[in-house]
């Protein structure tokens, strides 16, 4: 709940989050106990182990939401909208307008494809793969850190069309300024840069939406890799 997108949003009251946690605990308890041979003992090791498993489940989805936010920040800097900040309602913080758009867009798409149900199913799956009270291998932590590459890799892929478009536009404007020195290029460059950047963003949105339509495959692959590393020390 602390790391998973949708569930960790600050706009959701703490009482509702607590009710969801209690409800999921009651529903998943029979599944969890069915995988154990004895009643798990509450020890610091067990507490830390379960916390790491839950963190892995939440971060796997949070990285995909964060990728859209990173893409929005990159596009905002390239277009020239880095100074335009608005309130991000999911985090109650001020953020780049395109970064906020990316976060809300990705969140809406994930809700549309039942991401909340996929994450709840992942919790049930984790109790079968890693029974409650079992030890974890340290290699799982390394796998969690490496999975963060999804955040920056996908963010750059989402922003690439806009970055390339703005780069070509700036190159053309530089050539134009050399060919016509009397032209006040600064008064022309800013609106052209923003206009072309927003057009490229609008053209790339369907492709970003297509990725999030099949996001569960990326999420499940990341989760399988991390959980297997926790269990066996490797993929």
C-alpha positions as a printed NumPy array, in Angstrom:
array([[  0.   ,   0.   ,   0.   ],
       [  2.906,   2.355,   0.623],
       [  4.503,   1.839,  -2.802],
       [  1.796,   0.544,  -5.139],
       [  0.293,   3.166,  -7.438],
       [ -3.44 ,   3.815,  -7.132],
       [ -3.542,   2.391,  -3.595],
       [ -0.844,   4.728,  -2.247],
       [ -2.38 ,   7.95 ,  -3.615],
       [ -2.563,  10.649,  -0.947],
       [ -6.089,  11.571,  -2.035],
       [ -7.36 ,   8.237,  -0.627],
       [ -8.206,   8.61 ,   3.094],
       [ -6.16 ,   6.575,   5.544],
       [ -9.31 ,   4.905,   6.877],
       [-10.122,   3.505,   3.42 ],
       [ -6.558,   2.256,   2.97 ],
       [ -6.731,   0.536,   6.357],
       [-10.066,  -1.068,   5.456],
       [ -8.619,  -2.384,   2.176],
       [ -5.594,  -3.844,   3.99 ],
       [ -7.796,  -5.59 ,   6.583],
       [-10.123,  -6.931,   3.868],
       [ -7.266,  -8.269,   1.711],
       [ -5.627,  -9.838,   4.773],
       [ -8.838, -11.657,   5.669],
       [ -9.396, -12.866,   2.1  ],
       [ -5.802, -13.991,   1.477],
       [ -5.22 , -15.605,   4.869],
       [ -6.548, -19.058,   3.836],
       [ -4.388, -19.021,   0.684],
       [ -1.3  , -18.004,   2.655],
       [ -1.757, -20.589,   5.411],
       [ -2.362, -23.325,   2.828],
       [  1.256, -22.919,   1.671],
       [  2.782, -23.29 ,   5.149],
       [  3.34 , -26.417,   7.238],
       [  3.182, -24.568,  10.571],
       [  1.906, -21.285,  11.935],
       [  4.461, -18.568,  11.043],
       [  6.18 , -16.864,  13.952],
       [  6.194, -13.069,  14.125],
       [  9.898, -12.243,  14.237],
       [ 11.943,  -9.287,  12.949],
       [ 13.181, -11.494,  10.098],
       [  9.63 , -12.401,   9.078],
       [  8.547,  -8.764,   9.292],
       [ 11.413,  -7.566,   7.098],
       [ 10.903, -10.422,   4.611],
       [  7.208,  -9.689,   4.128],
       [  7.905,  -5.963,   3.888],
       [ 10.436,  -6.562,   1.087],
       [  8.025,  -8.805,  -0.819],
       [  5.276,  -6.188,  -0.541],
       [  7.697,  -3.473,  -1.606],
       [  8.645,  -5.49 ,  -4.678],
       [  4.973,  -5.913,  -5.62 ],
       [  4.305,  -2.191,  -5.314],
       [  7.471,  -0.941,  -6.975],
       [  6.947,  -3.166, -10.014],
       [  3.818,  -1.183, -10.89 ],
       [  5.088,   2.146,  -9.538],
       [  8.01 ,   2.046, -11.977],
       [  5.574,   1.883, -14.907],
       [  3.665,   4.915, -13.634],
       [  6.93 ,   6.692, -12.923],
       [  8.101,   6.056, -16.485],
       [  5.26 ,   8.226, -17.798],
       [  6.16 ,  10.946, -15.283],
       [  9.834,  10.815, -16.314],
       [  8.801,  11.027, -19.963],
       [  6.653,  14.066, -19.197],
       [  9.539,  15.795, -17.397],
       [ 11.903,  15.098, -20.303],
       [  9.394,  16.401, -22.84 ],
       [  8.67 ,  19.474, -20.743],
       [ 12.353,  20.405, -20.618],
       [ 12.823,  19.895, -24.356],
       [  9.679,  21.742, -25.38 ],
       [ 10.25 ,  24.657, -23.025],
       [  7.5  ,  24.019, -20.497],
       [  9.746,  23.071, -17.59 ],
       [  8.753,  26.256, -15.792],
       [  5.022,  25.532, -16.074],
       [  4.141,  23.689, -12.856],
       [  0.727,  22.468, -11.71 ],
       [ -0.53 ,  20.524,  -8.694],
       [ -0.242,  16.759,  -8.982],
       [ -3.378,  15.5  ,  -7.157],
       [ -1.984,  11.995,  -6.662],
       [  1.031,  13.251,  -4.671],
       [ -0.188,  16.679,  -3.503],
       [  2.961,  18.263,  -4.915],
       [  3.794,  20.77 ,  -7.628],
       [  5.24 ,  19.2  , -10.776],
       [  6.007,  19.902, -14.431],
       [  2.713,  20.17 , -16.314],
       [  3.656,  17.401, -18.753],
       [  4.97 ,  15.248, -15.914],
       [  1.604,  15.569, -14.17 ],
       [ -0.159,  14.796, -17.437],
       [  1.968,  11.654, -17.887],
       [  1.239,  10.448, -14.344],
       [ -2.519,  10.984, -14.637],
       [ -2.623,   9.532, -18.156],
       [ -0.767,   6.366, -17.116],
       [ -2.888,   6.01 , -13.963],
       [ -6.107,   6.322, -15.968],
       [ -4.949,   3.743, -18.503],
       [ -3.909,   1.284, -15.795],
       [ -7.28 ,   1.63 , -14.093],
       [ -8.966,   1.041, -17.45 ],
       [ -7.11 ,  -2.272, -17.879],
       [ -7.821,  -3.413, -14.278],
       [ -4.32 ,  -2.834, -12.931],
       [ -5.672,  -2.786,  -9.366],
       [ -6.985,  -6.334,  -9.816],
       [ -3.695,  -7.492, -11.339],
       [ -1.792,  -6.16 ,  -8.323],
       [ -4.166,  -7.882,  -5.886],
       [ -3.706, -11.135,  -7.82 ],
       [  0.062, -10.603,  -7.573],
       [ -0.238, -10.467,  -3.777],
       [ -2.011, -13.839,  -3.8  ],
       [  0.632, -15.22 ,  -6.175],
       [  3.442, -14.07 ,  -3.88 ],
       [  2.039, -16.136,  -0.999],
       [  2.311, -19.244,  -3.168],
       [  5.789, -18.511,  -4.493],
       [  7.203, -17.284,  -1.168],
       [  5.287, -18.814,   1.78 ],
       [  4.877, -16.563,   4.796],
       [  7.787, -16.91 ,   7.202],
       [ 10.254, -18.301,   4.666],
       [ 13.693, -16.748,   4.305],
       [ 14.725, -14.54 ,   1.399],
       [ 17.922, -14.496,  -0.639],
       [ 19.874, -11.241,  -0.745],
       [ 20.008, -11.449,  -4.554],
       [ 16.382, -10.364,  -4.583],
       [ 17.405,  -6.893,  -3.444],
       [ 19.79 ,  -6.615,  -6.385],
       [ 17.001,  -7.726,  -8.724],
       [ 14.735,  -5.005,  -7.304],
       [ 17.363,  -2.347,  -7.907],
       [ 17.972,  -3.567, -11.453],
       [ 14.246,  -3.495, -12.206],
       [ 14.393,   0.287, -11.738],
       [ 15.959,   0.461, -15.211],
       [ 12.401,   0.101, -16.528],
       [ 11.652,   3.543, -15.107],
       [ 14.281,   5.377, -17.151],
       [ 14.256,   3.082, -20.185],
       [ 10.507,   3.382, -20.787],
       [ 10.523,   7.076, -19.918],
       [ 13.119,   7.761, -22.596],
       [ 11.234,   5.63 , -25.137],
       [  7.977,   7.49 , -24.467],
       [  9.679,  10.876, -24.79 ],
       [ 11.86 ,   9.977, -27.796],
       [  9.42 ,  11.151, -30.542],
       [  9.024,  14.567, -28.923],
       [ 12.754,  14.931, -28.237],
       [ 13.607,  14.001, -31.84 ],
       [ 11.011,  16.408, -33.246],
       [ 12.246,  19.314, -31.127],
       [ 15.849,  18.5  , -32.033],
       [ 15.076,  18.646, -35.746],
       [ 13.106,  21.873, -35.268],
       [ 15.937,  23.523, -33.341],
       [ 18.427,  22.444, -36.005],
       [ 16.239,  23.934, -38.727],
       [ 15.868,  27.163, -36.775],
       [ 19.636,  27.371, -36.287],
       [ 20.177,  27.024, -40.035],
       [ 17.472,  29.625, -40.655],
       [ 19.101,  32.087, -38.254],
       [ 22.395,  31.769, -40.171],
       [ 20.665,  32.15 , -43.523],
       [ 18.612,  35.161, -42.413],
       [ 20.462,  37.001, -39.631],
       [ 17.961,  39.859, -39.715],
       [ 15.199,  37.518, -38.555],
       [ 14.486,  37.679, -34.811],
       [ 14.785,  33.932, -34.331],
       [ 14.11 ,  34.034, -30.585],
       [ 10.584,  35.332, -31.105],
       [  9.922,  32.53 , -33.599],
       [ 11.699,  29.618, -31.928],
       [  9.667,  29.466, -28.733],
       [  6.155,  29.054, -30.229],
       [  7.475,  26.756, -32.974],
       [  9.234,  24.572, -30.414],
       [  6.156,  24.296, -28.203],
       [  3.773,  23.762, -31.118],
       [  5.793,  21.019, -32.784],
       [  6.479,  19.36 , -29.423],
       [  2.777,  19.205, -28.547],
       [  1.92 ,  17.87 , -32.013],
       [  4.532,  15.121, -31.611],
       [  3.162,  14.353, -28.154],
       [ -0.379,  14.031, -29.501],
       [  0.857,  11.732, -32.281],
       [  2.717,   9.464, -29.826],
       [ -0.102,   9.084, -27.272],
       [ -1.769,   6.123, -29.086],
       [  1.519,   4.197, -29.01 ],
       [  1.974,   4.88 , -25.287],
       [ -1.608,   3.756, -24.73 ],
       [ -0.919,   0.54 , -26.634],
       [  1.968,  -0.238, -24.281],
       [ -0.151,   0.245, -21.155],
       [ -2.865,  -1.924, -22.659],
       [ -0.44 ,  -4.833, -22.321],
       [  1.368,  -3.558, -19.222],
       [  0.554,  -6.695, -17.184],
       [  3.065,  -8.72 , -19.227],
       [  5.921,  -6.364, -18.309],
       [  4.754,  -6.253, -14.687],
       [  4.478, -10.025, -14.35 ],
       [  7.879, -10.608, -15.968],
       [  9.525,  -8.129, -13.593],
       [  7.736,  -9.656, -10.633],
       [  8.663, -13.224, -11.602],
       [ 12.311, -12.213, -11.914],
       [ 12.397, -10.496,  -8.507],
       [ 10.486, -13.213,  -6.65 ],
       [ 12.609, -15.98 ,  -8.148],
       [ 15.722, -14.064,  -7.08 ],
       [ 14.349, -13.843,  -3.541],
       [ 13.699, -17.602,  -3.507],
       [ 16.634, -19.094,  -5.41 ],
       [ 19.129, -16.24 ,  -5.523],
       [ 18.843, -15.856,  -9.303],
       [ 16.385, -15.835, -12.201]])
